[in-house]
């Protein structure tokens, strides 16, 4: 029997391969694999949402520079972000952890304190979970349930040609925060007596260690009676999420480099300290947990003056491809180069 290495497929190729094992036995199940959350029908007015995310030490976080309280907060926030990407509200979460005996009871309480703070922030009931031992570091899995009005449910595959593509907040900061922390870790390992001053980088480091889910944007859209035609959260980089949305919706896209929102600190540190183009950080960095969504031109008019919603381009016919127009006017094909969990190291 032929052996296929997981690295050959990558994360999304593996998911696509496993889709054939998905089962639906209940008429109320509306959506399974392929979006930010699974969807089922509660009643005529409400849909239920369910998502899960797993964080593994050494893959998703490094405890040499990640405070446990921040990690607990992040574990909840990234799951809330999946519910938000469906235009819904989080309700309940269960948490499972695997840990080794190098962790004390007090350390685990610190982790859960961060989770509690996040649950209070996003109005989530933390109602249980599971614990077990681990020989390979700390593993955290959160499953989160939410709800959305049936008329407001927003999938990835329902965008339309000529819709306006928007993002929230700014992009690339988490990636630059990661570069700083990895750099300072190497400095510390070489000279443990040298303590870094991270004060000048507070914003990008916070974006890495303690991201926020954009539940506020869901509330803003509701106030303006706006329902995106498609939406996805930006966890693997803007390029990857644009391709997901366009592929599943059957569209192309034209994105303007000059419109991509990048914070001044991200911009300056990327250029001056790491010699990286800020646009690359935004397109391929990941872990921003902002929202990418498509709006009809009429709905865009309702939010165009919102300070935290930025139009970056529009959707085109599928035959026109998916491109970034640079500041110099050149067209560059968008390719996903963000995080691949199964790449060969």
N, C-alpha and C positions, 0 to 999 in steps of 0.2 A: 504493500500500500504506500502510495506517495506521501512523503512527509512535507507539509507546508510550514515554513517558519512563520510565526506570528508577525515578525518584523517585516515580512514581505507584504503583508496586508495592511499593517498599521491599525490604529484604534478603530477608525471609521470603516475600514475594509472588513475588520473582524466583526463589527456590529452588523454590517450588511450581510455577512455570511451567516450570522446567528439568527437573523430575522426569520428564517424558514422554520425555526423551532418555536416561534411565538404562537400561542394558543388563545382563542377567543371562544368561550363557551356560553357567555351571557350577552343577551341583546343590549344590555345597558352599557357594555364596554364600547366606547366610541373611538379611542385612539390608543395605540400601544407604542411600539418602538418607532422612533423617527422624529420626536419633538422634544421640547424641554421637559415635558411631563406627560404621563398617561392621563387619559380623560375618560370619565364615565358619567352617565346620566343619573342625577339624583331625582329630579322631577322635571317638569316642563320649563321651569324658570332657572334651574341651577344645575351646573356640572361640577363633579368632583375632580380634583387634580391630585396626582401622586407622583413624586420624584424621589430619587435617591442619589447620593454622592458619597464616594469613598475617598478618604485622605490617608495616604500611606507615608510613614516616615521614610525619608531618603528619596522619595519621589515627589511628593507634594509639599513637603516642609522639612526644614532643617532645625532641629531643636537647639543647635548651638547659637542661633540668633533669633529663634521664635519663642516668645514668652507663651507659656501654656494658657494663660488667660486670653491672650490674643488668638491663639489657635482655636480655643473653644468658641470664641465669638465668630471666627471665620468659618468654622465648620457649619454653624447655623446659617450665617449670612449667604454662603454660596448656594445653599439649598433653597433658601427663600428666593434667591434670584431666579431659580428655575420656575417657581410658581409665578413670580412677577412677570416672567417672559411669556406666560400664557394669559396675561392681563388679569391675573387672579390675586386672591388674598390668601396668605398662609394661615393655617388653623392649628394643626397639631404635628408634633414630631416625636419620633423615637430614635434613640441613639444607642449604637452598639460599639464597644471598644474592645480591642485586643491589646494587651500590654504585658511587658516583662516585669520581673521582680526588681528591676532597677528603679522603678517608679514607686514613690511612697504614697500613702493614702493622702497626705497633704498635697502632693503634686497633682493627683487626680482631682481633688477638690478644687484646685486652682483652675484646672481645665474646665470643670463643670461650672465654676463661677462665671467664666467667660461665656459659656453657653446660656446661662441664666440671664446675663445682661442682654445678650442678643435676643433671646426670647421675649424679654420685657420690651425691648426696642421695637420688635416687629409683631408683638401681640400673638405670640405662638405659645401653645400649651406643650410643655415638655412632659410626656406622659409615660415614659418607660424606655425599655431597650434590653440590651444583653451585654454581658461582660465575659471575656475569656482570656486565656493566657496567650502569649506570643513569643516566638523565638527570634523574630525579625524586626523588632522595634514596635512603635506605637501605630495602631491602625484605628481609624475612626470612621464609622459609617452612620450617616444620618438619612432616615427616610422621613419625608415631609408630605403632609396632606393639606390641600387647600380647596377653595371653592371659587367659582366665577359664575356670573350670570350667563345663561346660555347665549344671550344676544351679544355678549361682550367677549366671548372666547376668541382667542387669537392664536392661530397656528403659524407654522413656518411656510406652509405651502399654498397660501391663498393671496399672495401679492399679485399685482397686476401691472402690466406695461403702463408707463407714464406716471406711476406712483412716485412720490418723493421719498427718498431714503434719508432717514434721520438717525442721529446718535445722541445719547445723553452725555453730559459731563465732559470729561477729557480722557484721552487715551494714551497708553504707553507709560504711564507713571509707575505701575506695578513692576513692569519689566526693568525700568531703571532702578527702582528700589531694590530689586533682586540683584542687579549687577553691583550695586554699592555694598550690599550685605555680603555677597560672595567675595568681593575684593577685601573688605575689612576682615573677613574670616581668615583669609590667607595671610594677611598682615599679622593678625593675632597668633596664628599658628607658628609663624616665623619668629615672633617676638611677643610672648605672653605679657610682658611688662608694659607694652604699648597699648594704651586704652584709646579707642577711636572717639572722635568728637563727631557725632552724627546729627548734631543740631541743625547744620545747614541743609540737611536732607530730610527734614521731618515729614514733609508732605508726601514725597514719593515712598518713603519707608512705611508710613501709615497706610498708604494705598496697597502696599504689598502685604503687610501683616494683619491689617484690620479693614478689609474692604467692606463696602456698604451695598446692600441690595437696593435697587431703585424703586422701592414701594411707593415713594413719594410721587414718582412719575405716573404710576397707575392711578393714583388719586387725582393728580392734575388732569389726566386725560378724561377721567370720569366727570370732573367738574365742568369740563368744556364739551362734554358729550361727543368725545372723539374715540373711535375704535380703530386701531391700526389694522391694515389689511393683512399684515404679517409681522411677526416679532420674534426675536431671539436674543438671548443675553450674550455678552461678549466675554467668553471665558478662554477661548483659544486664539484670540487675535482677530482684528477686524476683517482681514482678508478671508480667513477661514469661515467666519460667520456670514459674510456677504455671499460666498460661494454656496454655503448651505441653503440660505434663503432663496437664492436665484435658482439653484438646481432643483429644489423641491417645488418652487413656484413656477418653473418653466419660463424664466425670464433671463435677460441679460441685465447689465448695469453699467452706468458710467459714473465714476466717482471723481471728484475734484480734489486733488491733493491740498490745495490752498484752503479747503473747507474743513479738513479734518482737525478737530479741536485737540490741541496739545498744550498742556500747562507750561508756563514759562520755566519753572524749575526743571521739568522733564526735558524741555528743549535745550536749555543751557548745559545741563549735566551730560546729556547725550552727546552733544557736539564737543564741548570743551574737555570732558574727562574721559569719555569712552570712544570718541571719534566715530559715533554711530549716527546715521541720519535719523532724525526724530520720526520721520514718516515710517521708517522700518520698525521702530519701537511700537508705533501705534498699529501698524498693519499686522505685525507678526508676534508681538510680545505676549499678549494674553493676560488673563487674571485681572482684567479691569472691572469686570462685572457691571459694566454699563449696559445699556439697551441699544440694539439696532432694530429699527422698525420702519415699515413702509406706511405712508399715508396717502389717501386720495388727495388731489390738489385742493379740493374744497375743504377737507379736514385740516390740511396743512395751514390754511389761512387762519384757522382758529388758534393755532399754537405758534405761529411764526415769530411772535415777539417774546416767547418764553425764553428766559436767559439760559436755561439748562437743556434746551432742545435745539440741535444744530442740524440743518439740512446739509448733506454731504454729496448729493447727487440724485439720480433718478433711475428708474428701471426701464429697460429697453426691451425690444423684441429678442427672443432667444438667439436668433441667428446673428445678432450684432455682438455677441460675446460679452465678457465682463472685464472692464478696463478701468485703469486709473489714469486720469489726465494730469500730468505733472505740471508744476508751476511754469515750466518752459514750453508747455503746449504739446508735449509728446504723449502718446498713448502707450501704456505699459499693461500687458495682460496680467490680471490679478491671479496669483497662485497662492495656495495655502502653504505657508511654511512655519506655522505655529507649532505648538507642543504636540509631539507624537509619543504617547506613553510606551510604545513597543519598539521604538527604533533601536538599532544596534548601537551600543555605546563603545 
